[in-house]
């Protein structure tokens, strides 16, 4: 996320999430990697570990996560498909984060 944040400061504009409807995801693998990495960092720093899944996270926390992502990504006036893609990425990263802890402490 630091790399993306530096780009935002240099260009003085937020990154637009490019969506490819044919593949139902980010336009390029590099773009997806940046979005997924940023989502993982924000989740690690702001989400409670005690919840079973992303669906059980309180709405206030989800809003906080989106606000943190909006520092780097342009989330204003995004299409519903991009919002679904972002929600799926957040859910996947939360699940992966919990799974990594489970493996480590098992």
Secondary structure, 3 states (H helix, E strand, C coil): CHHHHHHHHHHCCCEECCEECCCCEECCHHHHHHHHHHHHHHHHHHCCCCCCCHHHCCHHHHHHHHHHHCCCEECCCCCHHHHHHHHHHHHHHHHHHHHHHHHHHC
